[in-house]
């Protein structure tokens, strides 16, 4: 089981940051929520804060990450569990440290984007959570 923590970084205008998987990586060209794999002994919130610093050069307080929803998918021979958190507070403007394309999207726009299998079911769940 591969466990991944990801964030829906929410701007005040309701747009959410997605990153495009770079060429040469599995599922290249698909838009995804930023985040990454948990390392041995790492809590999900700590892993996500670390990944956001590495990928986007932002600092997030793990206590400001709100658990939102999860999804699972088979990725090749692996079973993936994707934990999605919402985050409304971070420092600095996110930037593509690893050269990936970034974009801010409304949830309705995301429905038309090519996304990894585990990210797709999160859109409807996230929409319900943000309306509450």
ZIRAWO-V650127 format. One record per backbone hydrogen bond with DSSP energy under -1.0 kcal/mol. NH is the residue of the N-H (numbers start at 0). CO is the residue of the C=O. E is the energy in kcal/mol with one decimal. If there is no record, write none. Layout:
nh: [NH NH]
co: [CO CO]
e: [E E]
//
This chain:
nh: [1 3 4 5 6 7 9 10 13 15 16 17 18 19 20 24 27 28 29 30 31 35 37 41 46 47 48 49 50 51 52 53 54 55 56 57 63 64 65 67 68 70 72 74 77 79 80 81 82 83 84 85 86 90 94 96 96 98 102 104 109 111 112 118 119 122 124 125 126 127 128 129 130 131]
co: [78 80 35 82 33 84 86 14 10 104 8 102 31 100 29 21 24 20 26 113 18 4 2 38 42 43 44 45 46 47 48 49 50 51 52 51 60 61 85 83 83 81 79 77 74 72 1 70 3 68 5 65 7 58 55 54 94 95 17 15 105 108 109 115 115 119 120 121 122 123 124 125 126 127]
e: [-3.2 -2.7 -2.4 -2.9 -2.6 -2.9 -2.8 -2.7 -1.9 -3.1 -1.5 -2.7 -2.8 -2.8 -2.9 -1.3 -1.3 -3.1 -1.6 -3.0 -2.8 -2.2 -2.0 -2.3 -2.7 -2.6 -2.3 -2.2 -2.8 -2.7 -1.8 -2.3 -3.0 -2.2 -1.1 -1.0 -2.7 -1.2 -2.6 -2.7 -1.5 -1.9 -1.8 -2.8 -2.2 -3.3 -2.8 -3.3 -3.1 -3.0 -2.5 -2.8 -2.0 -1.6 -2.0 -1.9 -1.5 -1.3 -2.1 -2.6 -1.7 -1.5 -1.8 -1.0 -1.4 -1.4 -1.2 -3.0 -2.2 -1.8 -2.2 -2.6 -1.3 -1.0]
//
